[in-house]
Protein backbone atom coordinates (compact mmCIF):
# COMPACT_ATOMS: atom_id res chain seq x y z
CA UNK A 1 0.00 0.00 0.00
CA UNK A 2 1.14 3.53 -0.72
CA UNK A 3 1.00 6.37 1.82
CA UNK A 4 -2.06 7.76 0.03
CA UNK A 5 -3.74 4.34 0.23
CA UNK A 6 -3.17 4.22 4.00
CA UNK A 7 -4.42 7.77 4.45
CA UNK A 8 -7.55 6.95 2.46
CA UNK A 9 -8.12 3.93 4.72
CA UNK A 10 -7.72 6.13 7.82
CA UNK A 11 -10.22 8.63 6.41
CA UNK A 12 -12.72 5.81 5.87
CA UNK A 13 -12.28 4.61 9.46
CA UNK A 14 -12.63 8.16 10.82
CA UNK A 15 -15.80 8.51 8.79
CA UNK A 16 -17.22 5.53 10.64
CA UNK A 17 -15.97 6.66 14.07
CA UNK A 18 -17.49 10.13 14.00
CA UNK A 19 -21.15 9.06 13.73
CA UNK A 20 -20.55 6.54 16.52
CA UNK A 21 -19.01 9.24 18.70
CA UNK A 22 -21.99 11.51 18.09
CA UNK A 23 -24.35 8.66 18.90
CA UNK A 24 -22.48 8.05 22.15
CA UNK A 25 -22.77 11.72 23.08
CA UNK A 26 -26.51 11.56 22.42
CA UNK A 27 -26.65 8.65 24.86
CA UNK A 28 -24.77 10.78 27.40
CA UNK A 29 -27.50 13.39 27.14
CA UNK A 30 -30.08 10.74 27.92
CA UNK A 31 -27.99 9.52 30.85
CA UNK A 32 -27.92 13.10 32.19
CA UNK A 33 -31.71 13.31 31.94
CA UNK A 34 -32.16 10.05 33.85
CA UNK A 35 -29.59 10.96 36.52
CA UNK A 36 -31.25 14.32 37.06
CA UNK A 37 -34.63 12.68 37.55
CA UNK A 38 -33.27 10.19 40.06
CA UNK A 39 -30.76 12.48 41.77
CA UNK A 40 -27.79 10.28 40.81
CA UNK A 41 -24.29 11.85 40.80
CA UNK A 42 -22.70 12.31 37.39
CA UNK A 43 -19.35 10.77 38.32
CA UNK A 44 -19.31 7.05 39.05
CA UNK A 45 -15.64 6.22 39.60
CA UNK A 46 -16.17 2.50 40.18
CA UNK A 47 -18.07 2.07 36.91
CA UNK A 48 -15.52 4.10 34.93
CA UNK A 49 -12.61 2.10 36.31
CA UNK A 50 -14.39 -1.18 35.56
CA UNK A 51 -14.99 -0.06 31.97
CA UNK A 52 -11.36 0.99 31.54
CA UNK A 53 -10.12 -2.35 32.89
CA UNK A 54 -12.40 -4.22 30.50
CA UNK A 55 -11.26 -2.09 27.54
CA UNK A 56 -7.59 -2.68 28.42
CA UNK A 57 -8.13 -6.44 28.38
CA UNK A 58 -10.11 -6.46 25.15
CA UNK A 59 -7.68 -4.19 23.27
CA UNK A 60 -4.89 -6.75 23.13
CA UNK A 61 -2.62 -4.91 20.68
CA UNK A 62 -2.99 -1.43 22.19
CA UNK A 63 -4.32 -1.77 25.78
CA UNK A 64 -2.78 1.42 27.20
CA UNK A 65 -3.67 3.50 24.15
CA UNK A 66 -7.26 2.26 24.27
CA UNK A 67 -7.46 3.11 27.97
CA UNK A 68 -6.35 6.69 27.29
CA UNK A 69 -8.85 7.03 24.44
CA UNK A 70 -11.81 5.78 26.46
CA UNK A 71 -10.80 7.81 29.49
CA UNK A 72 -10.90 10.93 27.29
CA UNK A 73 -14.29 9.97 25.87
CA UNK A 74 -15.75 9.46 29.35
CA UNK A 75 -14.27 12.78 30.49
CA UNK A 76 -15.92 14.55 27.53
CA UNK A 77 -19.17 12.77 28.32
CA UNK A 78 -19.09 13.91 31.95
CA UNK A 79 -18.41 17.46 30.85
CA UNK A 80 -21.48 17.37 28.60
CA UNK A 81 -23.63 16.00 31.42
CA UNK A 82 -22.42 18.68 33.84
CA UNK A 83 -23.27 21.32 31.24
CA UNK A 84 -26.77 19.95 30.72
CA UNK A 85 -27.43 19.70 34.47
CA UNK A 86 -25.84 23.10 35.15
CA UNK A 87 -23.50 21.70 37.80
CA UNK A 88 -21.52 23.93 40.13
CA UNK A 89 -24.40 26.10 41.31
CA UNK A 90 -22.46 27.27 44.38
CA UNK A 91 -19.49 28.35 42.28
CA UNK A 92 -21.74 30.08 39.73
CA UNK A 93 -23.39 32.08 42.50
CA UNK A 94 -20.02 33.01 44.01
CA UNK A 95 -18.75 34.28 40.68
CA UNK A 96 -21.94 36.19 39.95
CA UNK A 97 -21.68 38.00 43.29
CA UNK A 98 -18.05 39.03 42.76
CA UNK A 99 -17.59 42.75 42.22
CA UNK A 100 -14.90 44.87 40.61
CA UNK A 101 -11.78 45.39 42.75
CA UNK A 102 -11.72 48.68 44.67
CA UNK A 103 -9.71 51.50 43.14
CA UNK A 104 -7.84 51.98 46.42
CA UNK A 105 -7.43 50.52 49.89
CA UNK A 106 -6.67 52.09 53.25
CA UNK A 107 -4.21 49.45 54.44
CA UNK A 108 -2.34 46.48 53.01
CA UNK A 109 -0.35 43.80 54.81
CA UNK A 110 3.07 43.73 53.15
CA UNK A 111 5.89 41.26 53.58
CA UNK A 112 9.21 42.61 54.81
CA UNK A 113 9.93 46.25 55.59
CA UNK A 114 10.09 49.62 53.82
CA UNK A 115 12.29 49.28 50.77
CA UNK A 116 11.61 45.58 50.24
CA UNK A 117 10.61 44.26 46.83
CA UNK A 118 7.18 43.35 48.26
CA UNK A 119 6.84 47.03 49.22
CA UNK A 120 7.57 48.02 45.62
CA UNK A 121 4.95 45.54 44.37
CA UNK A 122 2.42 46.91 46.87
CA UNK A 123 2.94 50.42 45.52
CA UNK A 124 2.07 49.19 42.04
CA UNK A 125 -0.85 46.98 43.03
CA UNK A 126 -2.36 49.28 45.66
CA UNK A 127 -1.10 52.82 45.12
CA UNK A 128 -1.99 55.03 48.03
CA UNK A 129 -2.58 52.21 50.52
CA UNK A 130 -0.80 52.44 53.87
CA UNK A 131 1.51 49.42 54.25
CA UNK A 132 1.49 47.32 57.40
CA UNK A 133 4.77 45.41 57.37
CA UNK A 134 5.13 41.87 58.70
CA UNK A 135 8.32 39.80 58.90
CA UNK A 136 6.84 36.40 57.96
CA UNK A 137 4.45 35.01 55.37
CA UNK A 138 2.05 33.45 57.93
CA UNK A 139 1.61 36.85 59.59
CA UNK A 140 0.45 38.32 56.26
CA UNK A 141 -2.30 35.71 55.98
CA UNK A 142 -3.21 36.13 59.66
CA UNK A 143 -3.50 39.90 59.27
CA UNK A 144 -5.90 39.49 56.34
CA UNK A 145 -7.80 36.74 58.15
CA UNK A 146 -8.24 38.91 61.25
CA UNK A 147 -9.31 41.95 59.23
CA UNK A 148 -6.25 44.04 60.11
CA UNK A 149 -5.85 44.68 56.38
CA UNK A 150 -8.16 44.06 53.44
CA UNK A 151 -5.31 42.83 51.26
CA UNK A 152 -1.95 41.12 51.58
CA UNK A 153 1.04 41.46 49.22
CA UNK A 154 3.71 38.79 49.06
CA UNK A 155 6.03 36.98 46.59
CA UNK A 156 4.96 33.66 45.16
CA UNK A 157 7.44 32.74 42.45
CA UNK A 158 10.85 33.72 41.07
CA UNK A 159 12.13 33.06 37.56
CA UNK A 160 15.48 31.79 38.89
CA UNK A 161 14.78 30.31 42.33
CA UNK A 162 11.33 28.88 41.58
CA UNK A 163 8.24 28.82 43.77
CA UNK A 164 8.07 30.21 47.28
CA UNK A 165 6.76 26.96 48.71
CA UNK A 166 5.62 28.32 52.06
CA UNK A 167 3.36 30.83 50.30
CA UNK A 168 1.76 28.08 48.23
CA UNK A 169 1.19 26.06 51.40
CA UNK A 170 -0.52 29.06 53.00
CA UNK A 171 -2.65 29.67 49.89
CA UNK A 172 -3.88 26.09 50.08
CA UNK A 173 -4.42 26.35 53.84
CA UNK A 174 -6.42 29.59 53.90
CA UNK A 175 -8.05 29.39 50.45
CA UNK A 176 -8.08 33.17 50.19
CA UNK A 177 -8.71 34.76 46.83
CA UNK A 178 -5.99 36.12 44.57
CA UNK A 179 -7.30 39.43 43.24
CA UNK A 180 -4.20 40.80 41.54
CA UNK A 181 -0.63 39.98 40.55
CA UNK A 182 2.45 41.92 39.56
CA UNK A 183 5.74 40.73 38.09
CA UNK A 184 8.80 42.82 38.92
CA UNK A 185 12.32 42.61 37.56
CA UNK A 186 14.51 42.09 40.61
CA UNK A 187 17.86 43.89 40.72
CA UNK A 188 19.88 42.87 43.75
CA UNK A 189 22.90 44.75 45.01
CA UNK A 190 25.72 43.79 47.35
CA UNK A 191 26.22 46.29 50.15
CA UNK A 192 28.63 46.62 53.05
CA UNK A 193 31.37 48.84 54.46
CA UNK A 194 33.99 49.52 51.74
CA UNK A 195 37.42 47.97 52.25
CA UNK A 196 36.23 45.31 54.68
CA UNK A 197 36.73 41.59 54.28
CA UNK A 198 33.43 39.78 54.75
CA UNK A 199 32.80 36.26 55.96
CA UNK A 200 28.98 36.37 55.81
CA UNK A 201 26.29 37.77 53.58
CA UNK A 202 22.72 38.28 54.82
CA UNK A 203 19.51 38.14 52.80
CA UNK A 204 16.19 36.36 52.37
CA UNK A 205 16.65 32.69 51.26
CA UNK A 206 15.15 33.43 47.83
CA UNK A 207 17.60 36.30 47.26
CA UNK A 208 20.53 34.18 48.42
CA UNK A 209 19.51 31.54 45.89
CA UNK A 210 19.15 34.14 43.13
CA UNK A 211 22.69 35.42 43.84
CA UNK A 212 24.41 32.10 44.54
CA UNK A 213 27.14 32.58 41.93
CA UNK A 214 28.47 35.79 43.50
CA UNK A 215 28.28 34.27 46.99
CA UNK A 216 30.32 31.29 45.81
CA UNK A 217 32.88 33.48 44.01
CA UNK A 218 33.41 35.57 47.15
CA UNK A 219 33.50 32.45 49.34
CA UNK A 220 30.89 33.92 51.67
CA UNK A 221 28.71 32.11 54.15
CA UNK A 222 25.04 32.67 53.17
CA UNK A 223 22.98 33.70 56.21
CA UNK A 224 19.21 33.70 55.82
CA UNK A 225 17.05 36.38 57.41
CA UNK A 226 13.38 37.29 57.22
CA UNK A 227 13.53 39.76 54.31
CA UNK A 228 15.84 41.68 51.97
CA UNK A 229 14.90 44.84 53.89
CA UNK A 230 16.17 43.35 57.17
CA UNK A 231 19.41 42.11 55.58
CA UNK A 232 21.33 45.42 55.41
CA UNK A 233 20.31 46.27 58.98
CA UNK A 234 21.79 42.99 60.24
CA UNK A 235 24.87 43.38 58.04
CA UNK A 236 25.52 46.89 59.31
CA UNK A 237 25.15 45.78 62.92
CA UNK A 238 27.56 42.84 62.54
CA UNK A 239 30.00 44.38 60.06
CA UNK A 240 29.12 41.95 57.30
CA UNK A 241 27.65 42.15 53.77
CA UNK A 242 24.06 42.02 52.59
CA UNK A 243 22.14 41.38 49.38
CA UNK A 244 19.09 43.61 48.96
CA UNK A 245 17.50 46.32 46.84
CA UNK A 246 19.21 49.66 46.35
CA UNK A 247 16.40 51.35 48.28
CA UNK A 248 16.84 49.00 51.26
CA UNK A 249 20.59 49.62 51.32
CA UNK A 250 20.06 53.38 51.23
CA UNK A 251 17.47 53.25 54.01
CA UNK A 252 19.89 51.27 56.18
CA UNK A 253 22.74 53.65 55.39
CA UNK A 254 24.93 50.84 54.07
CA UNK A 255 27.08 51.64 51.00
CA UNK A 256 26.39 49.75 47.76
CA UNK A 257 29.47 47.82 46.64
CA UNK A 258 28.11 46.18 43.50
CA UNK A 259 24.86 46.38 41.55
CA UNK A 260 22.95 43.67 39.63
CA UNK A 261 24.55 40.75 41.43
CA UNK A 262 21.77 38.26 40.59
CA UNK A 263 22.74 35.17 38.56
CA UNK A 264 20.23 35.94 35.83
CA UNK A 265 19.93 39.37 34.21
CA UNK A 266 16.24 38.63 33.53
CA UNK A 267 15.60 37.77 37.16
CA UNK A 268 11.96 38.56 38.03
CA UNK A 269 9.54 37.76 40.84
CA UNK A 270 5.79 37.37 40.75
CA UNK A 271 3.86 38.97 43.62
CA UNK A 272 0.21 38.32 44.44
CA UNK A 273 -2.49 40.35 46.16
CA UNK A 274 -4.66 38.19 48.44
CA UNK A 275 -8.09 38.96 49.88
CA UNK A 276 -10.82 37.29 51.93
CA UNK A 277 -13.35 38.75 49.49
CA UNK A 278 -13.56 37.84 45.82
CA UNK A 279 -13.10 40.59 43.25
CA UNK A 280 -12.97 39.96 39.49
CA UNK A 281 -11.99 42.78 37.10
CA UNK A 282 -13.70 42.84 33.71
CA UNK A 283 -10.37 42.36 31.92
CA UNK A 284 -9.17 39.49 34.14
CA UNK A 285 -6.94 37.12 32.19
CA UNK A 286 -5.55 34.61 34.68
CA UNK A 287 -7.39 32.04 36.82
CA UNK A 288 -6.05 30.12 39.84
CA UNK A 289 -7.53 26.91 41.26
CA UNK A 290 -6.63 24.25 43.75
CA UNK A 291 -7.96 20.71 44.15
CA UNK A 292 -6.98 17.19 45.08
CA UNK A 293 -7.43 14.06 42.98
CA UNK A 294 -8.80 10.56 43.52
CA UNK A 295 -6.20 7.77 43.69
CA UNK A 296 -6.90 6.36 40.24
CA UNK A 297 -4.57 5.78 37.31
CA UNK A 298 -4.46 8.72 34.93
CA UNK A 299 -6.61 11.01 37.11
CA UNK A 300 -4.29 14.01 36.69
CA UNK A 301 -4.01 13.48 32.94
CA UNK A 302 -7.79 13.25 32.72
CA UNK A 303 -8.22 16.60 34.47
CA UNK A 304 -5.51 18.39 32.49
CA UNK A 305 -6.91 17.11 29.20
CA UNK A 306 -10.16 18.93 30.00
CA UNK A 307 -8.29 22.24 29.78
CA UNK A 308 -6.86 21.27 26.39
CA UNK A 309 -10.34 20.33 25.18
CA UNK A 310 -11.59 23.76 26.25
CA UNK A 311 -8.68 25.48 24.47
CA UNK A 312 -7.27 26.88 27.73
CA UNK A 313 -3.54 27.39 28.27
CA UNK A 314 -2.03 26.14 31.54
CA UNK A 315 0.72 28.40 32.87
CA UNK A 316 1.50 26.82 36.25
CA UNK A 317 0.94 23.57 38.14
CA UNK A 318 2.26 22.98 41.65
CA UNK A 319 1.67 20.01 43.94
CA UNK A 320 1.88 20.29 47.71
CA UNK A 321 1.33 17.54 50.34
CA UNK A 322 -1.93 17.71 52.26
CA UNK A 323 -1.09 18.21 55.97
CA UNK A 324 -1.85 15.14 58.06
CA UNK A 325 -2.28 12.85 55.05
CA UNK A 326 -0.15 10.02 53.73
CA UNK A 327 1.10 10.79 50.22
CA UNK A 328 -1.94 12.81 49.25
CA UNK A 329 -1.55 16.10 47.44
CA UNK A 330 -3.31 19.32 46.63
CA UNK A 331 -2.68 20.73 43.18
CA UNK A 332 -2.41 24.46 42.52
CA UNK A 333 -3.16 25.46 38.94
CA UNK A 334 -2.88 28.72 36.96
CA UNK A 335 -4.29 29.10 33.46
CA UNK A 336 -5.24 31.87 31.06
CA UNK A 337 -8.93 32.70 30.89
CA UNK A 338 -11.90 34.74 32.09
CA UNK A 339 -14.84 33.26 34.01
CA UNK A 340 -17.25 35.32 31.91
CA UNK A 341 -16.35 33.18 28.90
CA UNK A 342 -19.02 30.42 28.68
CA UNK A 343 -16.62 27.56 27.89
CA UNK A 344 -14.37 28.53 30.83
CA UNK A 345 -17.28 28.80 33.26
CA UNK A 346 -18.66 25.42 32.16
CA UNK A 347 -15.31 23.74 32.77
CA UNK A 348 -14.88 25.31 36.21
CA UNK A 349 -18.39 24.34 37.29
CA UNK A 350 -17.96 20.74 36.17
CA UNK A 351 -14.60 20.45 37.94
CA UNK A 352 -16.04 21.96 41.13
CA UNK A 353 -18.69 19.23 41.15
CA UNK A 354 -16.17 16.40 40.64
CA UNK A 355 -12.86 17.15 42.31
CA UNK A 356 -12.16 16.73 46.04
CA UNK A 357 -11.06 19.85 47.94
CA UNK A 358 -11.81 22.06 44.92
CA UNK A 359 -11.42 25.81 45.48
CA UNK A 360 -11.66 28.66 43.02
CA UNK A 361 -8.85 31.02 44.04
CA UNK A 362 -9.37 33.94 41.73
CA UNK A 363 -9.60 35.49 38.28
CA UNK A 364 -7.40 38.55 38.05
CA UNK A 365 -5.16 40.71 35.92
CA UNK A 366 -1.42 40.28 36.03
CA UNK A 367 0.86 43.16 35.18
CA UNK A 368 4.31 42.50 33.74
Beta strands, then each sheet from edge to edge (+ up, - down):
strand 1: 107-111
strand 2: 130-134
strand 3: 151-158
strand 4: 162-163
strand 5: 177-185
strand 6: 189-191
strand 7: 200-203
strand 8: 221-224
strand 9: 241-244
strand 10: 256-259
strand 11: 268-275
strand 12: 286-292
strand 13: 314-321
strand 14: 329-336
strand 15: 359-364
strand 16: 366-367
sheet 1: 2+ 1+ 3+ 4-
sheet 2: 2+ 1+ 3+ 11- 5+ 16+
sheet 3: 8+ 7+ 9+ 6- 10+
sheet 4: 13+ 14- 12+ 15-
end
